[in-house]
Amino acid sequence: MQKYKILHIYNQCVNTTIPLQAFLKLQDESIIKFMLSWNQELDDKNIQNLTQKSFFCKGLGFKKNGLVSVLVEYYKYLRKEKPDLIHVHHSYSAFFGALAGSLMNKKIVLTIHSDYAKYSLLNKVLFWFSMLFSDKIIANSKNTLDSLPKQFNKKSIVIYNGVDITEIINTQYETTHIDNDFVIVTVARLVKLKDIKILIKAFKLLSDKYENVKLYIIGDGVERKNLEELSESLNLTNKIDFKGKLQRGEVYFFLKEADVFCSASKWEGFGNAIVEAMAAKVAIISSEIPVSKEVIGDKNALYFEVGNHEKLFRQLEKLYLNDKLRKELAEKSFLKAQEFSLERNIEEHIKLYKDLLKDIR
């Protein structure tokens, strides 16, 4: 049987790296998997953990060793392992990974994970050249696809991100709040584009009107201190719990406790956290951005205008007061989530790889 070596290159390999989750679970007897982390070093605990689990994973240590050293190591690695296909993902690692791979006549696949128009000028340039070098470009949603430069249309396709629906359903949890609490959960990097401050302001209006409400904010980032200060200034420290960055299983635990999941993002490439909440059978309230309508559906959630905390409050109140509507939305979103299974994502990637490599002997 023909064996193919597939190399994935990431900026870093951690439990929150979305494409890494699918690649780790990809199982096909004709595919040998390799992984490179652009930023991490060999002694990074995440790299060591993957290595101990018999995954072929190497850290190049860009942040410590610098560009020239990393490029030399990368070239040596390609010469030694001789991958048949290189799949790149993130800005710098995508550009240099695609460039070197193309010069060595390797098949190149690039995944764009967010709205191209929202990238910085530098990242746009890096991704543009990465697209130029690539044999196939994957967009993680139709919204992302539509944002790409039109000259690359012929070699661009959509493969939606996948979530592990079975793992979410099977997650065991114990209630940590009192029975009559109305629990709202959000999962996000705490950065400005996620607009968590809007959720906190809306939650303040809800909390002023109803006593038994609780907000869990899961995730970390540069805005955390500002958001905690905002929470304190609004006298919400006993109602809002900043949980920080959690393991995926712990995130599922909190999703299954939630009455409502809220996303206030100004834009998204796909919205994995939303789909994980859908799979946990939670009612969704989302900012009205194109990709949310694409992924969730028009009638499977409640929406509010980006940045409008008063409208978000009214949507939260609607679900607080209408248990029947909340359960109906949760059921609808759960059914919609089945379209975004991890298994489907993996199958589409395997098919793509084999199509690109079918002429290799």
Backbone torsions as a table, in degrees:
resi	resn	phi	psi	omega
1	MET	NA	135.7	177.1
2	GLN	-65.6	128.7	177.1
3	LYS	-106.7	138.5	179.1
4	TYR	-117.9	135.3	175.5
5	LYS	-96.7	119.6	-179.7
6	ILE	-112.0	122.8	178.2
7	LEU	-108.8	124.6	172.6
8	HIS	-102.8	135.8	177.6
9	ILE	-119.3	125.6	179.5
10	TYR	-122.6	160.1	168.9
11	ASN	-63.5	-41.8	175.2
12	GLN	-156.1	151.0	-179.6
13	CYS	-105.4	99.4	177.3
14	VAL	-134.7	171.9	-173.4
15	ASN	-66.1	-18.1	180.0
16	THR	-95.8	2.4	176.6
17	THR	-74.7	104.8	-169.2
18	ILE	-59.5	-50.3	-178.3
19	PRO	-67.1	-23.2	178.9
20	LEU	-65.0	-38.0	-179.4
21	GLN	-57.8	-44.2	-179.8
22	ALA	-69.3	-41.1	-177.3
23	PHE	-65.5	-37.1	179.0
24	LEU	-63.8	-32.9	-177.3
25	LYS	-92.7	-2.5	177.4
26	LEU	-68.1	122.3	-180.0
27	GLN	-127.9	115.7	176.5
28	ASP	-152.8	129.4	-173.5
29	GLU	-65.7	-15.4	179.9
30	SER	-94.2	-3.0	-174.9
31	ILE	-116.5	127.2	172.8
32	ILE	-105.8	126.5	-171.1
33	LYS	-101.5	137.4	174.5
34	PHE	-132.7	150.3	179.0
35	MET	-135.3	140.9	173.8
36	LEU	-123.9	134.6	172.1
37	SER	-106.8	122.0	-176.2
38	TRP	-68.3	-41.4	-172.2
39	ASN	-92.4	-35.1	-172.5
40	GLN	-78.4	157.8	177.1
41	GLU	-100.6	170.2	-177.0
42	LEU	-60.8	-32.4	-176.9
43	ASP	-88.7	5.1	175.5
44	ASP	-60.3	136.5	-173.7
45	LYS	-62.9	-32.8	178.4
46	ASN	-68.3	-39.6	176.8
47	ILE	-64.6	-44.8	179.8
48	GLN	-62.9	-38.8	179.7
49	ASN	-63.2	-42.8	177.8
50	LEU	-65.2	-40.2	179.9
51	THR	-63.7	-40.9	179.3
52	GLN	-64.9	-24.9	178.6
53	LYS	-91.3	15.8	174.3
54	SER	71.4	20.8	171.2
55	PHE	-88.4	140.8	178.7
56	PHE	-81.5	95.0	-173.4
57	CYS	-130.6	132.7	-178.7
58	LYS	-133.3	139.2	174.9
59	GLY	-101.6	134.6	-178.3
60	LEU	-95.8	-20.3	174.2
61	GLY	68.2	45.4	-178.2
62	PHE	-57.0	-43.4	-175.3
63	LYS	-63.6	-31.5	-178.9
64	LYS	-93.3	-41.4	-169.2
65	ASN	-93.9	-17.7	179.2
66	GLY	86.2	166.7	-170.3
67	LEU	-66.0	-47.2	-175.3
68	VAL	-60.6	-46.6	-179.7
69	SER	-61.5	-41.9	-179.0
70	VAL	-66.2	-42.0	179.5
71	LEU	-63.2	-38.6	176.8
72	VAL	-63.2	-45.9	179.9
73	GLU	-64.5	-38.6	179.8
74	TYR	-64.1	-43.3	178.5
75	TYR	-61.9	-44.6	178.4
76	LYS	-61.0	-40.0	-178.8
77	TYR	-64.0	-44.4	179.7
78	LEU	-64.0	-39.2	178.9
79	ARG	-65.5	-35.5	-177.8
80	LYS	-77.8	-49.6	-172.2
81	GLU	-85.7	-26.4	178.0
82	LYS	51.2	59.6	177.5
83	PRO	-65.4	149.2	176.8
84	ASP	-84.9	-29.6	-177.6
85	LEU	-142.7	138.4	177.9
86	ILE	-117.9	124.9	-179.8
87	HIS	-110.8	116.2	-175.8
88	VAL	-112.4	160.1	-170.6
89	HIS	-135.4	-46.2	-162.0
90	HIS	-123.1	116.1	172.1
91	SER	25.6	-102.7	-174.2
92	TYR	-58.7	-47.9	-178.5
93	SER	-64.8	-33.2	176.9
94	ALA	-67.1	-46.9	-177.1
95	PHE	-61.5	-54.6	-176.9
96	PHE	-71.0	-33.9	176.9
97	GLY	-65.0	-43.8	-179.8
98	ALA	-71.0	-39.7	-179.6
99	LEU	-62.0	-53.5	-178.3
100	ALA	-64.2	-41.7	179.2
101	GLY	-63.1	-38.9	179.3
102	SER	-66.7	-41.1	178.9
103	LEU	-64.1	-26.4	179.2
104	MET	-97.0	12.4	174.7
105	ASN	63.9	37.0	175.8
106	LYS	-94.2	151.9	171.9
107	LYS	-70.5	135.1	-176.7
108	ILE	-121.2	129.8	172.1
109	VAL	-119.2	133.9	178.4
110	LEU	-121.4	131.3	171.6
111	THR	-106.9	127.5	173.4
112	ILE	-97.4	122.8	-170.5
113	HIS	-102.0	0.8	-179.2
114	SER	-152.6	173.0	179.2
115	ASP	-60.3	115.7	-176.0
116	TYR	-58.3	-35.4	-177.2
117	ALA	-65.4	-20.8	-177.1
118	LYS	-90.2	-7.4	179.4
119	TYR	-70.6	156.5	173.1
120	SER	-65.5	163.3	-179.8
121	LEU	-58.0	-43.7	-179.8
122	LEU	-60.9	-47.3	-179.7
123	ASN	-65.3	-34.9	175.9
124	LYS	-60.7	-43.8	179.7
125	VAL	-64.0	-46.2	-179.7
126	LEU	-61.2	-45.3	-179.5
127	PHE	-69.2	-34.2	179.0
128	TRP	-60.5	-47.2	178.4
129	PHE	-67.7	-35.3	176.5
130	SER	-62.2	-40.1	176.9
131	MET	-64.9	-37.8	179.3
132	LEU	-61.5	-39.9	-177.9
133	PHE	-79.3	-14.0	-169.6
134	SER	-85.8	148.0	173.4
135	ASP	-83.4	-30.7	179.2
136	LYS	-146.3	139.4	177.9
137	ILE	-115.5	128.4	177.4
138	ILE	-105.9	129.2	170.1
139	ALA	-105.7	141.3	-175.5
140	ASN	-85.7	4.6	174.0
141	SER	-165.6	164.9	175.4
142	LYS	-65.7	-33.5	177.5
143	ASN	-61.8	-43.8	176.8
144	THR	-64.3	-43.0	179.2
145	LEU	-57.9	-45.0	-178.2
146	ASP	-65.5	-20.7	-178.5
147	SER	-85.0	-12.1	-176.1
148	LEU	-75.9	152.8	175.8
149	PRO	-56.0	134.4	-172.0
150	LYS	-63.4	-24.4	-178.7
151	GLN	-64.6	-15.2	-179.0
152	PHE	-102.7	10.0	-175.4
153	ASN	-56.6	-41.2	-172.1
154	LYS	-66.5	-25.2	-179.9
155	LYS	-110.8	19.2	-179.5
156	SER	-111.0	139.5	178.1
157	ILE	-137.3	167.6	174.6
158	VAL	-106.4	126.8	164.7
159	ILE	-128.0	110.7	-178.5
160	TYR	-65.7	146.2	171.2
161	ASN	-57.4	155.1	177.9
162	GLY	-120.0	150.7	173.9
163	VAL	-122.5	152.9	-177.1
164	ASP	-83.4	85.1	-174.8
165	ILE	-62.7	-40.4	-179.4
166	THR	-61.9	-44.3	179.4
167	GLU	-63.2	-39.8	179.6
168	ILE	-64.5	-46.1	-179.6
169	ILE	-61.3	-38.8	-174.9
170	ASN	-85.5	-3.9	179.4
171	THR	-62.6	126.0	178.2
172	GLN	-90.1	141.2	179.7
173	TYR	-148.8	157.5	174.8
174	GLU	-121.4	138.6	-178.1
175	THR	-64.1	132.5	-179.2
176	THR	-112.3	4.1	-179.8
177	HIS	-126.0	164.2	-178.1
178	ILE	-69.0	153.7	-167.9
179	ASP	-56.4	-34.8	-174.1
180	ASN	-95.9	11.4	175.3
181	ASP	-70.3	141.7	171.3
182	PHE	-100.0	112.4	-168.7
183	VAL	-104.3	126.0	176.0
184	ILE	-112.3	135.8	179.9
185	VAL	-128.0	140.3	167.0
186	THR	-131.4	146.2	178.4
187	VAL	-128.5	119.4	-175.0
188	ALA	-168.0	155.7	164.3
189	ARG	-66.6	137.2	-177.1
190	LEU	-87.5	77.8	178.4
191	VAL	-129.5	165.9	-171.5
192	LYS	-61.3	-36.8	-176.1
193	LEU	-64.8	-20.9	178.1
194	LYS	-79.6	-16.1	171.8
195	ASP	53.9	44.0	-179.3
196	ILE	-64.5	-26.6	179.7
197	LYS	-60.3	-32.3	178.2
198	ILE	-65.0	-41.4	177.6
199	LEU	-64.3	-41.5	179.9
200	ILE	-63.9	-41.4	179.0
201	LYS	-65.9	-39.9	177.3
202	ALA	-66.6	-40.1	179.0
203	PHE	-63.7	-34.1	176.7
204	LYS	-59.3	-44.8	178.7
205	LEU	-63.6	-39.3	178.6
206	LEU	-67.5	-42.7	-178.3
207	SER	-66.4	-34.9	178.0
208	ASP	-65.4	-26.5	-175.2
209	LYS	-98.1	-30.0	-176.9
210	TYR	-132.4	130.6	-172.9
211	GLU	-75.5	-40.0	-167.6
212	ASN	-90.7	57.3	179.9
213	VAL	-123.5	149.3	-176.9
214	LYS	-143.4	139.4	178.2
215	LEU	-123.7	123.6	173.1
216	TYR	-103.9	125.7	176.0
217	ILE	-111.0	112.1	-176.0
218	ILE	-107.3	125.4	-179.3
219	GLY	133.6	169.8	-178.6
220	ASP	-139.9	168.0	179.3
221	GLY	160.8	-178.9	-172.2
222	VAL	-67.0	-19.8	-178.2
223	GLU	-90.7	-1.0	-173.5
224	ARG	-58.3	-47.6	-178.6
225	LYS	-59.4	-43.7	179.2
226	ASN	-63.1	-39.3	-179.4
227	LEU	-70.4	-37.9	176.5
228	GLU	-65.6	-38.3	177.3
229	GLU	-66.7	-38.4	176.1
230	LEU	-62.8	-44.6	178.5
231	SER	-58.9	-42.7	180.0
232	GLU	-66.7	-41.3	-179.0
233	SER	-65.4	-25.6	179.4
234	LEU	-94.7	8.4	179.5
235	ASN	58.7	45.4	-177.1
236	LEU	-116.1	12.1	-174.5
237	THR	-62.9	-25.7	177.8
238	ASN	-89.2	-2.9	-178.9
239	LYS	-114.0	-21.3	-179.0
240	ILE	-114.0	129.0	-177.8
241	ASP	-117.8	111.5	175.2
242	PHE	-83.9	110.2	-173.9
243	LYS	-89.5	-14.3	-177.7
244	GLY	75.8	-166.1	-179.8
245	LYS	-81.1	126.9	-177.9
246	LEU	-117.8	158.7	170.1
247	GLN	-64.8	155.4	-174.4
248	ARG	-56.8	-42.2	179.7
249	GLY	-61.9	-36.1	177.8
250	GLU	-68.6	-35.9	176.4
251	VAL	-61.5	-45.0	179.5
252	TYR	-60.2	-37.6	177.1
253	PHE	-54.5	-49.6	-177.7
254	PHE	-71.7	-34.1	177.0
255	LEU	-61.4	-39.2	-178.0
256	LYS	-74.0	-15.3	173.8
257	GLU	-83.7	-19.7	-167.6
258	ALA	-74.7	148.0	167.6
259	ASP	-89.0	-33.8	-178.6
260	VAL	-141.9	139.8	168.8
261	PHE	-108.2	136.0	-178.4
262	CYS	-125.0	133.3	171.7
263	SER	-121.6	124.4	-178.1
264	ALA	-110.2	16.0	-171.7
265	SER	-57.3	146.0	174.5
266	LYS	-77.0	-29.9	172.3
267	TRP	-160.9	162.3	177.3
268	GLU	-146.8	158.4	170.7
269	GLY	-85.6	-40.9	178.7
270	PHE	-142.6	-57.6	-179.2
271	GLY	101.7	59.8	-178.5
272	ASN	-58.7	-42.1	-177.7
273	ALA	-61.6	-36.6	177.4
274	ILE	-62.0	-46.4	-177.8
275	VAL	-67.6	-35.4	175.4
276	GLU	-62.4	-39.5	176.8
277	ALA	-66.7	-39.4	176.3
278	MET	-59.8	-43.3	-180.0
279	ALA	-67.8	-24.6	176.4
280	ALA	-84.2	3.9	178.4
281	LYS	61.4	55.2	178.6
282	VAL	-116.8	140.0	174.9
283	ALA	-66.9	139.7	-174.1
284	ILE	-111.1	135.6	165.7
285	ILE	-121.0	126.7	-175.5
286	SER	-134.7	151.1	168.2
287	SER	-60.9	148.1	-173.5
288	GLU	-86.1	78.1	176.5
289	ILE	-112.9	152.0	-172.0
290	PRO	-54.3	-42.2	-175.2
291	VAL	-69.2	-29.2	177.3
292	SER	-65.9	-43.1	176.5
293	LYS	-62.6	-39.1	179.5
294	GLU	-63.7	-45.1	-173.6
295	VAL	-83.2	-44.1	-175.7
296	ILE	-85.6	-39.5	-173.4
297	GLY	102.7	149.2	-176.2
298	ASP	-59.6	-39.5	-169.5
299	LYS	-108.3	12.0	-177.0
300	ASN	-104.7	6.9	-179.3
301	ALA	-157.8	170.4	170.1
302	LEU	-101.9	145.7	-175.8
303	TYR	-125.7	158.7	174.4
304	PHE	-143.8	155.1	-179.7
305	GLU	-65.8	140.1	179.4
306	VAL	-53.1	127.9	176.0
307	GLY	82.9	0.6	-176.6
308	ASN	-98.5	92.4	-175.2
309	HIS	-72.1	-25.9	178.5
310	GLU	-69.9	-40.1	176.9
311	LYS	-67.7	-37.9	176.1
312	LEU	-61.9	-42.8	176.4
313	PHE	-57.5	-44.4	-178.6
314	ARG	-64.4	-35.5	177.8
315	GLN	-70.7	-39.1	175.8
316	LEU	-62.7	-43.9	179.9
317	GLU	-63.7	-38.6	179.6
318	LYS	-58.1	-43.4	180.0
319	LEU	-77.6	-28.0	174.5
320	TYR	-62.6	-40.0	-175.2
321	LEU	-89.2	-17.1	-173.3
322	ASN	-123.4	87.1	-177.7
323	ASP	-64.8	-35.0	-179.6
324	LYS	-63.9	-46.2	178.9
325	LEU	-62.6	-42.1	-179.9
326	ARG	-59.1	-44.5	-179.8
327	LYS	-68.9	-36.4	177.5
328	GLU	-64.2	-43.4	178.8
329	LEU	-65.7	-39.0	178.6
330	ALA	-61.6	-41.8	179.9
331	GLU	-67.5	-43.3	179.5
332	LYS	-63.4	-43.8	-178.7
333	SER	-67.6	-34.2	177.2
334	PHE	-62.5	-43.9	179.0
335	LEU	-64.4	-39.8	179.1
336	LYS	-65.8	-33.5	-178.1
337	ALA	-61.4	-24.8	-177.9
338	GLN	-62.5	-20.4	178.5
339	GLU	-72.7	-12.7	-173.3
340	PHE	-120.7	40.8	-179.4
341	SER	-72.2	152.1	176.6
342	LEU	-63.4	-35.8	179.9
343	GLU	-61.6	-42.4	179.3
344	ARG	-64.9	-42.6	178.2
345	ASN	-59.3	-45.1	-179.1
346	ILE	-65.0	-44.1	179.2
347	GLU	-59.0	-41.0	-179.0
348	GLU	-68.9	-34.8	176.5
349	HIS	-68.8	-43.6	179.3
350	ILE	-59.3	-44.4	179.3
351	LYS	-60.5	-44.1	179.7
352	LEU	-61.7	-47.4	-179.1
353	TYR	-58.6	-46.6	-176.9
354	LYS	-67.9	-35.3	176.2
355	ASP	-63.1	-41.3	-178.9
356	LEU	-72.4	-27.3	-173.4
357	LEU	-103.9	4.3	-172.6
358	LYS	-63.0	-22.5	-179.0
359	ASP	-91.5	-2.4	-179.8
360	ILE	-78.9	134.7	177.8
361	ARG	-117.3	NA	NA
